[in-house]
Amino acid sequence: MFVTDAVTRSSLPADLYQLGRVLLLRRIPPGGFSPDIGKLPWLLLLYCLFAIALGIALNGRADGAVFIDGAVFVPFGAMAVIAGALKWIDRRQDGGRIWLLLSLLLLALPLAGFIGAKVWPVVARLEIFSSSPDAGFVSWFKGMVPQFIALLPHVWLAVAGTVFVARGNHSDDWRRGLYVPLTPLALLAVLTSVDPLALWQISAAPHPEDVEGLTVDEKVFYGQPRLLAEHLAGIEAGKAGVREIFFLGVAGSEEGVFMREVITVEQLFKDRYATTGHSMVLINNPAMARKVPFASRESLMQALRRIGERMNGGEDLLFLFLTSHGSADHRFSIKLWPFEFADLMPPVLRKLLDDAGIQHRVVVVSACYSGGFVPDLADANTLVMTASSAARNSFGCGDANELTDFGRAYFGEALKETRSFSEAFERAKVVIGEREAAKGFLPSLPQIAGGEALKDRLEWFAREVPAPAVGTKAAEGKTLSSGSSVLRAGSPLNRRR
């Protein structure tokens, strides 16, 4: 099979035809494929064109820029390493020939991406997978089966490449046995690490408040403790005999979308629920390093403790909003380079809330896998809402977005139509499901639980329109609790997405 004839050269179209035979697990006839290294640039170009075309077909063409990144050069380089290893295993084989054939397999990745983008969501919307997740293994299984299905095209490509190299092996020594475990593992590692859609990127105009990175100078180093102390001192005591809402917003990761979301939601609560003087935000973003306290476990603990001290426990309510990335092991990301902050986990958040002595609370966690916070937080006095189930992703955390998909549907739309937190959630859940289905996304399945003892209190806040806090020091022209002017007429609350 491996004929190292340096004279006979097959054309690239002929090689593409042989790729089809390899994908069907058929043999390549002698002379049907040549080790012409000059074809590699053309393979790179074809891969880019196929991937870009697929990205446009699935996502539409937007104003932006197309760029080539590691999604091209890393896998082709990895294929070269695999070819070299196979050459060492069987010295009779032509390493260049193997390299080109394995690189040729990359051209089938856009097809795998198309299957993953179209077949996976269809399977995920079947009733068995779309129902509310159960606890334990069943929930994990429901969330993972569609992902296994999306992986099948990559597995097929790895099998096809393995069959190709195995058929050309005629070595009788111990190296032969390495083909079985090493080739499919190596191919699968390369193929699954490549996202063919990564080549089509939308480059949105940067927001004026965004900056490239954080410079930890003296103003930041010494200013952060001062900022935290000032903002804690700015939280005013609740009025006796008056039910009030206290708001705390946390933007855990440094992407601009989380910062904009927290600022937008804080302003919404000031306008709709009169939280001026009872509001605070913690933001991990370079643009806010000199204006707002960073989000960390320590700052969150101090903020909750201060709010607990200033609330009238039997009357007032805390609305805690957290937005960031989330992980499958239910960690809420707390991240700001170059600092090393610890992530926030459900039991830790529960302990912080309990230790602060806050009796009545509504907690909204907007992150992937945020449903994992429900079991630890939800109880009769704690209403918990999450952007996804414990086994699902949520969407819209791209830095070009004004709000995440959950934040847009819940805060940007539903809470403007009703003052009821639970009713707004139900409305947003329907809208989110419709939008995800239209885009072919795996349903995020937002969750709501707990709050049974808060029903009368929440209905009162939904019905009553509190008077604005006139005359308080927090209402003296400050738009953000930090005194920042980020939220103005052209703010994320008013801009079109």
Buried (B, 14 or more C-beta within 10 A) or exposed (E): BBBEEEEEEBEBEEBEBBBEBBBEEEBBEEEBBBBBEEBBEEBBEBBBEBBBBBBEEBEEEEEEEBEBEEBBEEBBEBBBEBBEBBBEBBEEBBBBBBBBBBBBBBBBBBBBBBBBBEBBBEBBBEEEBBEEBEEEEEBBBBBEBBBEBBBBBBBBBBBBBBBBBBBBBEBEEEBBEBBEEBBBEBBBBBBBEBBBBBBBBBEEEEBEBBBEEBEEEEEBEEBBEEBBEBBBEBBBEBEEEEBBBBBBBBBBBBBBBBBBBBBBBBBBBBEBBBBBBBBBBBBBBBBBBBBBBBBBBEBBBBBBBBBBBBBBEEBBBBBBBBBBBBBBEBBBBBBBEEBEBEBBBBEBBBEBBEEBEBBBBBBBBBBBBBBBBBBBBBBEBBBBBBBBBBBBBBBBBBBBBBBBBBBBBBBBBBBEEBBBBBBBBEBBBEBBBEBBBEEBBBBBBBBBBBBEBBEEBBEEBBEEEBEBBEEEEBBEEBBBBBBBEBBEEEBBBEEEE
